[in-house]
Amino acid sequence: MAGTGLKKQQPQKRRVQRPSGEQDMTVGSAPRFSQLSVRDIRNVQSITSHAYIKSETASRGGFALYKDANNRSILSVDMIQVRGNWKINATSIYTGTEDHSGYTANAGNITIYSDASNASIHAKNFYINESGNMTAQSVTLTGAVTATSGAIGGWTINSTSIYTGTEDHAAYTGATGDITLYAAGGNASIHANKWYIDINGKLFANTGSFAGAISSSATITGGIFQTASSGQRIVIDGTSISYIPSSGATTVLSGTAGGLLISLDCKTINGHFFSNGASGGSFYMEERANADGDFGGYGQFWTKSTAPCRAWFTDDTGVDHAVCIATGGTGGSGSAGAGNQYVEIRIGTTKYKVLHDGTV
């Protein structure tokens, strides 16, 4: 140990002066010194002191070991270098080069920083800044992640949405690549550029293809529905239902002011009717008090609600005509003779017989 002066506590105090310049001095279990003033300390195995140890001048740095007002031992140093490349100063514990602005420059460097107001941790591939935000080049998390905002890949997260591009939860998104998954309170929806599902669960799309069955208890409104894109199919649009065979004429059912219009093999019939569904079965017309409205160039057959009901015909000028029911027979009272033919015509409730010679 090289020193500039040495004072030893003895019955008679005296100062031991050392020659100027550095010299080695070994202090073992020698008598206790009340004051030891040294310029440099090297290769010391231990120092035991019951008094105040400090650097001689503040400009030289160094350390101080003392008791505070509460009799606590205080060690004050400008820097401590610990074996294993760790260093400690007034604000940081670090290896390599101290860096608390972002990523450290070298892979082996790390800085734990605190200036009593701000604190952060910095390494080569990650850092946590003074606001508590973590920035890393890759992260693997095994537990739960709770966040009200942030970004993962190309996805942005906020308190109500996870989205790419621009957040949009009103209808279709503005750009092709944008999509928004939205949830706020009791409302939730999904929005893309070509389709969206609104907060009521309604699906809106520019086009669609469904491989499975479609089931709905609600009304399906708008557009054109067809069972196939070509060939034999049924097509439903806003005004008609069409059966389109692979070849031959199209059958069309469409609504008109007078009822249901059916086009069969280019022949048009207008009326309220139904069939019993059997091949060669009967054709039924519902009875009514009056004919439907008139259409120019069209006449209408209808069933008048008399008792019993009767067949009537109304021309395109609105004039009603009772349909005559004729039956054939031979002979009978008033005939021109046995075996002569006649036709019986019923008009309303009156029957008329027209004989073979034209006699009524």
C-alpha positions, 0 to 999 in steps of 0.5 A: 500500500502506497501512502503519504502519511500514517498516524498511529494511536499511541500514548504519545501521538506522532505522525509517521512521514513516508517518502514522496512517491508511491511505495508498497506498505503491508498492514496486517494485524498491526495496532489500530490507527485512528486515521489512515490517509492513503493515495491508492489502495490495491491488492487489499484482502480486507479493510476493517474500520470503526470510523469514517472512510471517504475519498480525500477530495470530491474531485477524485471520486472514490467512496465513503463508508460512514454512519448516518444520523440513525447510526446506519452503515452507509457505503457511497461510491461513484462506481462499482465494478463487479467480477463478471463484467457488471458495473454499477453507477448512480443510475444503472446496473449494466454489462458492456456499454451502458445504454438506456435509449432503446436496444443495446448495441451488442448482444451481450449488453443489458442495462437496468436503469433508474434515475429516481423518476424514470426506470427502464430495461434495455437489451439487444433484442428487447427493451421496456421503456420508461412508460412500461411499453415493451418493444421486442423483435419476437415474443413467446407468451404462454399465459393470458394476454390482456390489452385494450390497444396494440398491434399484432402483425397487420392487425390493430387492436383497440377497446372495441375492434380488431381490424386491418387497414382502416377501422370501419363498422358502419357497412362495407369497408372502404378498401379491399384488404380491410376487415373489422371485427367489432364489439361494443357493449351489446352490439357486435358485427363483422365488416369487409369490402364485399360483405358484412354482418351487421349488429342485427345479424343480417348478412349483406354481400355483393354475391354469394355461393352456398354449398349447404341448405339455407333455412330461414323463418323470416322473409327473404327480400330482393334480388333473383333466386334460381336453383341453377345458373343454367339449364333446367331451373326455377327462377324467382325474381321480383314479379314472377316465378319461372320454370325454365326446362332444358329445352322447350317453352318456359312456364311463367307465373306472375302477379297481375292486377286481376290475379295470377297470370300463367304462361304455358307454351306461349298461351296465356290464361288469367284467373283464380284456379287450381288443379287436383294434381293428378294427371288428367284430373279436374280443373277448378275455378273458385266461385265469385259474385262478379268478374275481375277487371277488364283487359283489352284483348282478353276475355275471362271465364269465371264461376258465378256464385249462384246456387248451384254455381254457374259458368260465365264468360265476360268479354273485354268490354265488360259484358257478362255472358252465361255459358250454355250447358248442352246435353244430347238425347233422342225422342221425348215429348214434343219431338218430331218423332221417335228416334229423332235427335235433339239438344237440350240447352240450359240458360240460367234455370230454364231448359230449351230443347233444340230438335234436329230440324231446328225447332225449339 
